[in-house]
Amino acid sequence: MTVPIIPGPFSFLATAGQGIEHFGEAVQEHKRFAQEQARKGIEHLENLVAFGIYPKEILTSKEAQHLYSLANIGMAPGSQPIEQPAGARARITSEELARVQPGTPQASAVAQIPTPTQAQATEGKAKADIATSANVEKQAQTAAAAGAPQAKGTLEAAEAQEGLAETALKNEVTEGARKVLGSNPFAAELASEAALGTLQYRIHKLLSDRQYLGVERQIMSDNARLMLAGLAHITTIYHDAKGAHDIQRRNDLINASIDPNDVKAQQDYDTHNPAPTYDQVYNDYVKKNFLMTPEQFAKKLTEGMTGSVREKVTIKGGKGEATPEPAAQAPAVDPAETKINGAIQFVASSRDMASTAMQLAEAWSHGFFSDVELAFIKGQLRQKLTAQQYEEFEERLGAQMLRLPPPKTAEKP
């Protein structure tokens, strides 16, 4: 269950300002584009004049003056245009070409036609380049043919090793989760789902069935989904921790001039630098985020899973036949996630911690937050607030909770 940041009031104003800014940029971009097109048109027109295709008088026409205006060149009506670099080059080139005599070396250079001596030298170089290229290609093919079996074997070995490592990691998660969940009747299933990364499907199923539960069972379902999301997060953290350890081990062995794939070297390294275990990650996460011991977490999860199971109901058909109840559709937004996020943001942005703590305690007393949810909220705030802020919040919340009656359950399971 993610904890997204809820945008504050008036946040849409920033978006609106950005929209106006983008509109202004679009207008300026359009002006720049029109100016560039006008300059290209002028350059083309002046080239035509320079080659004698159009008379010079066309540059003083109304249309030409409009192009000069768009291009921001500033030509006054009726005046002679300022000759552009491209037009000047075209005029000079035309004049110089008229002076070239046919059949001379100068004419050959202008036409880019090589002399017989130059052509023979070019042909010889081309033949030498072809021979060199063929020789290099042959050498490359020989080297590739020799190295292909070795490369294939190395790739297969790497893939096999990666598969074994992935299987070992899944087994570690499975065994670790079963161990920490203890006597939970769902331990085997949850451990397997945690290892395979499919806990989200169970969370989605519990959310779909929530509408068919009574108030107390809905609270249990909310607790179960929150804790299952935590269990899924523990698996992710464990994967990341193991991956970081493997990378560090490989780098350290390479720096020590030791083969990082040497199994004995890896074992010796792990003896002096133990890899993180699932138990360690699990215990740290539960204490940090739920403010519980591992045993308390396992017990609350068992209660939540047991109480949130939906009983199968059948509906009688028109001829007395029993048909299964239609599958439930999960709401688009998890109500538990919404209220938890709201509480965290409410407290984190508070300027009157006494009033805020009182309101949160009253919400707990009225059954709006369960003990598990409140513990999770406190765990997130302990990481979000300063030490002084959290100490004040916890002290005032605890005093208010002692003053108020505990929440009452609406029905028994």
C-alpha positions in Angstrom: 0.0 0.0 0.0 1.7 3.1 -1.1 1.5 6.4 0.7 1.3 9.1 -1.9 1.5 12.8 -1.1 -1.9 14.5 -1.2 -1.7 17.8 -3.1 -2.6 20.8 -0.9 -5.2 23.5 -1.6 -4.8 25.9 -4.6 -2.3 23.5 -6.2 -4.1 23.9 -9.5 -3.0 27.5 -9.7 0.6 26.4 -10.4 -0.7 24.3 -13.3 -2.8 27.2 -14.6 0.2 29.5 -14.6 2.2 26.9 -16.5 -0.5 26.8 -19.1 -0.3 30.5 -19.7 3.4 30.4 -19.9 3.4 27.6 -22.5 0.8 29.5 -24.5 3.1 32.6 -24.6 6.1 30.4 -25.6 4.0 28.9 -28.5 3.2 32.4 -29.8 6.9 33.5 -29.8 7.8 30.2 -31.5 5.3 30.9 -34.2 6.7 34.4 -34.8 10.3 33.0 -35.0 9.2 30.4 -37.5 7.4 33.1 -39.7 10.5 35.3 -39.6 12.8 32.4 -40.6 10.5 31.5 -43.5 10.4 35.1 -44.7 14.2 35.4 -44.7 14.5 32.2 -46.7 12.0 33.6 -49.2 14.1 36.8 -49.6 17.3 34.8 -50.0 15.7 32.7 -52.7 14.2 35.8 -54.5 17.6 37.6 -54.5 19.3 34.5 -55.9 16.9 34.5 -58.8 17.6 38.2 -59.4 21.4 37.6 -59.2 21.2 34.9 -61.9 19.2 37.2 -64.1 16.0 35.2 -64.0 14.0 38.2 -62.4 14.7 41.9 -62.9 16.0 43.9 -59.9 12.8 45.9 -59.8 10.9 42.9 -58.4 12.7 43.5 -55.1 10.8 46.8 -54.7 7.4 45.2 -55.3 4.7 45.1 -52.6 5.1 41.4 -52.0 8.9 41.7 -51.6 8.5 44.5 -49.1 6.1 42.4 -47.1 8.7 39.7 -46.9 11.3 42.2 -45.8 8.9 43.4 -43.1 8.3 39.9 -41.8 12.0 39.1 -41.8 12.6 42.2 -39.8 15.3 43.4 -42.1 13.9 47.0 -42.2 13.9 47.8 -45.9 12.2 51.1 -46.6 9.5 51.2 -49.4 11.1 52.0 -52.8 14.7 51.7 -51.6 17.2 49.2 -52.8 17.4 46.0 -50.8 20.6 45.3 -48.8 22.3 42.5 -50.7 22.3 39.3 -48.6 25.4 37.1 -48.3 23.8 34.3 -50.3 22.8 36.7 -53.1 26.3 38.2 -53.2 28.0 34.8 -53.4 25.6 33.8 -56.3 26.3 37.0 -58.2 30.1 36.7 -57.8 30.1 33.0 -58.8 28.1 33.8 -61.9 30.5 36.5 -62.9 33.6 34.3 -62.3 32.1 31.3 -64.2 31.7 33.5 -67.2 35.5 34.1 -67.4 36.4 30.4 -67.3 37.8 29.1 -70.7 36.6 25.6 -71.8 39.3 22.9 -72.1 41.7 24.5 -69.5 42.8 22.9 -66.2 40.7 25.6 -64.5 37.6 24.4 -66.3 38.3 20.8 -65.2 38.7 21.9 -61.6 35.4 23.8 -61.8 33.6 20.9 -63.4 35.2 18.5 -60.8 36.4 16.1 -63.6 39.7 14.5 -62.8 42.7 14.3 -65.2 43.8 10.9 -66.5 46.6 10.8 -63.9 44.3 11.6 -61.0 41.8 9.0 -62.2 44.4 6.3 -62.3 45.6 7.1 -58.8 42.1 7.1 -57.4 41.4 3.7 -59.0 44.5 2.2 -57.5 43.6 3.5 -54.0 40.1 2.0 -54.3 41.5 -1.4 -55.2 43.9 -1.3 -52.2 41.0 -0.3 -49.9 38.9 -3.2 -51.1 41.7 -5.7 -50.5 42.3 -4.4 -47.0 38.6 -4.5 -46.1 38.3 -8.1 -47.3 41.3 -9.1 -45.3 40.0 -7.5 -42.1 36.6 -9.1 -42.6 38.2 -12.5 -43.1 40.1 -12.1 -39.8 37.0 -11.1 -38.0 35.1 -14.1 -39.2 37.9 -16.4 -38.2 38.0 -14.9 -34.7 34.3 -15.0 -34.3 34.1 -18.7 -35.4 36.8 -19.6 -32.9 35.2 -17.7 -30.0 31.5 -18.5 -30.6 31.5 -21.8 -28.7 33.3 -20.3 -25.8 30.9 -17.3 -25.7 27.9 -19.5 -26.0 29.1 -21.6 -23.1 29.8 -18.6 -20.9 26.3 -17.2 -21.6 24.6 -20.5 -20.8 26.6 -20.8 -17.6 25.7 -17.2 -16.6 22.0 -17.8 -17.3 22.1 -21.0 -15.3 23.8 -19.3 -12.4 21.3 -16.5 -12.5 18.4 -19.0 -12.4 19.8 -20.8 -9.4 20.3 -17.5 -7.6 16.7 -16.4 -8.3 15.4 -19.8 -7.1 17.5 -19.6 -4.0 16.2 -16.1 -3.2 12.6 -17.3 -3.6 13.3 -20.2 -1.3 14.8 -17.8 1.3 11.8 -15.6 1.2 9.4 -18.6 1.5 11.2 -20.1 4.4 11.7 -16.8 6.1 8.1 -15.7 5.8 6.8 -19.1 7.1 9.2 -18.8 10.1 8.1 -15.3 11.1 4.4 -15.9 10.6 4.5 -18.9 12.9 1.3 -20.8 13.5 -0.7 -18.6 11.1 -3.1 -20.9 9.3 -2.4 -18.9 6.2 1.4 -18.9 6.7 2.2 -21.4 3.9 0.1 -19.6 1.3 1.2 -16.1 2.3 4.9 -17.2 2.3 4.6 -18.6 -1.2 2.8 -15.5 -2.5 5.4 -13.2 -0.9 8.2 -15.1 -2.6 6.4 -15.1 -6.0 5.3 -11.4 -5.6 1.6 -12.2 -5.9 0.4 -10.7 -2.6 -1.3 -7.9 -4.5 -3.8 -10.3 -5.9 -4.9 -11.4 -2.4 -5.1 -7.8 -1.3 -7.3 -7.0 -4.3 -9.5 -10.0 -3.4 -9.9 -8.8 0.2 -10.8 -5.3 -1.0 -13.5 -6.8 -3.4 -15.1 -8.8 -0.6 -15.0 -6.0 2.0 -18.5 -4.7 1.0 -20.1 -8.0 2.1 -18.6 -7.9 5.6 -20.0 -6.4 8.8 -18.4 -3.3 10.4 -16.0 -5.3 12.6 -15.0 -7.6 9.9 -14.4 -4.7 7.6 -11.9 -3.4 10.2 -10.2 -6.8 10.2 -10.1 -6.7 6.4 -8.5 -3.2 6.5 -5.9 -4.4 8.9 -5.1 -7.5 6.8 -4.7 -5.5 3.6 -2.4 -3.0 5.3 -0.2 -5.7 6.8 -0.1 -7.8 3.6 1.0 -4.7 1.8 3.8 -4.4 4.4 4.7 -8.0 3.9 5.0 -7.4 0.2 7.2 -4.4 0.8 9.4 -6.5 3.1 10.1 -8.9 0.2 11.0 -5.9 -2.0 13.4 -4.5 0.6 15.0 -8.0 1.1 15.6 -8.4 -2.6 17.2 -4.9 -2.8 19.4 -5.6 0.3 20.6 -9.0 -1.1 21.3 -7.4 -4.5 23.3 -4.6 -2.9 25.3 -7.1 -0.9 26.1 -9.2 -4.0 27.3 -6.1 -5.9 29.4 -5.0 -2.9 31.0 -8.5 -2.7 31.8 -8.6 -6.4 33.4 -5.2 -6.3 35.4 -6.0 -3.2 36.7 -9.3 -4.7 37.6 -7.5 -8.0 39.5 -4.8 -6.1 41.4 -7.6 -4.2 42.3 -9.2 -7.6 40.1 -12.3 -6.8 37.8 -13.9 -9.3 34.3 -12.7 -8.2 32.8 -16.0 -9.6 34.9 -18.2 -7.3 32.5 -20.0 -5.0 35.0 -20.5 -2.2 36.0 -16.8 -2.4 32.3 -15.8 -2.1 31.8 -18.1 0.9 34.9 -16.7 2.6 33.7 -13.2 2.0 30.2 -13.9 3.3 31.7 -15.4 6.5 33.3 -12.1 7.4 30.6 -10.0 5.8 27.3 -11.8 6.3 24.5 -11.1 3.9 21.2 -9.7 5.3 18.6 -12.3 6.3 14.9 -12.2 5.8 14.4 -12.3 9.6 16.5 -9.1 10.0 14.6 -7.2 7.3 11.2 -8.4 8.6 11.9 -7.5 12.2 13.4 -4.1 11.4 10.5 -3.2 9.0 7.7 -4.3 11.5 9.3 -2.4 14.4 9.9 0.7 12.3 6.6 1.0 10.5 4.0 -0.8 12.7 5.7 -0.2 16.1 5.1 -3.9 16.9 7.2 -6.9 17.8 7.3 -9.7 15.1 5.1 -11.8 17.3 2.5 -9.1 17.6 2.5 -8.5 13.9 2.0 -12.2 13.1 -0.9 -12.4 15.6 -2.7 -9.3 14.2 -2.2 -10.6 10.7 -3.8 -13.9 11.6 -6.8 -12.1 13.2 -7.2 -9.9 10.2 -7.0 -12.8 7.7 -9.4 -15.0 9.7 -12.0 -12.2 10.2 -11.9 -10.9 6.6 -12.8 -14.3 4.9 -16.0 -13.9 3.0 -18.5 -16.7 3.5 -19.8 -18.2 0.2 -23.4 -17.3 -0.4 -25.8 -18.7 -3.0 -28.8 -17.1 -4.5 -31.9 -19.3 -5.4 -32.8 -19.2 -9.1 -36.2 -18.9 -10.6 -36.7 -22.7 -10.5 -35.3 -23.3 -7.1 -31.8 -23.8 -8.3 -28.9 -22.3 -6.3 -26.6 -20.1 -8.3 -23.3 -18.6 -7.1 -23.3 -15.0 -6.0 -21.9 -12.6 -8.6 -18.2 -11.7 -8.1 -17.6 -8.5 -6.3 -15.9 -5.5 -7.9 -13.2 -3.8 -5.9 -13.6 0.0 -5.5 -11.2 2.2 -7.5 -9.7 3.6 -4.3 -9.0 1.7 -1.2 -10.9 3.5 1.6 -8.3 2.5 4.2 -5.5 3.8 2.2 -7.3 7.1 1.7 -8.0 7.7 5.4 -4.5 6.7 6.4 -2.8 9.0 3.9 -5.1 11.8 5.0 -4.2 11.3 8.7 -0.5 11.3 8.0 -0.7 14.5 6.0 -3.0 16.1 8.5 -0.6 15.6 11.4 2.5 16.3 9.4 1.2 19.7 8.3 -0.3 20.6 11.7 0.6 23.9 13.5 -1.4 23.0 16.6 -0.3 19.6 17.7 -2.5 19.6 20.8 -5.7 20.0 18.7 -4.5 17.6 16.0 -3.7 14.9 18.5 -7.1 15.3 20.1 -8.9 15.0 16.8 -7.0 11.9 15.9 -7.7 10.3 19.3 -11.4 11.0 18.9 -11.4 9.4 15.5 -9.8 6.3 17.0 -12.3 6.3 19.9 -15.2 6.4 17.4 -13.7 3.4 15.5 -12.6 5.3 12.5 -9.0 4.0 12.9 -8.1 0.6 14.2 -5.2 -0.1 16.6 -3.1 -1.5 13.6 -3.8 1.6 11.5 -3.0 4.0 14.2 0.2 2.2 14.9 1.1 2.4 11.2 0.3 6.1 11.2 2.5 6.7 14.2 5.3 4.7 12.5 5.2 6.9 9.4 5.0 10.1 11.4 8.0 9.1 13.5 10.0 9.0 10.2 8.4 12.1 8.8 8.5 14.5 11.8 11.4 15.9 13.7 12.3 14.1 17.0 10.8 17.0 19.0 7.6 17.2 16.9 7.0 13.5 17.2 7.7 13.4 20.9 5.1 16.2 21.4 2.6 14.4 19.1 3.0 11.0 20.8 2.7 12.5 24.3 -0.5 14.5 23.5 -2.1 11.6 21.6 -1.4 9.2 24.4 -3.0 11.5 27.0 -6.1 12.0 24.8 -6.4 8.2 24.2 -6.3 7.6 28.0 -9.1 10.2 28.5 -11.4 8.7 25.8 -13.2 5.4 25.9 -11.8 2.7 23.6 -13.6 2.0 20.3 -16.7 -0.2 20.5 -17.2 -3.0 18.0 -20.6 -2.9 16.1 -21.0 -6.7 15.9 -19.3 -10.0 16.7 -17.9 -12.2 14.0 
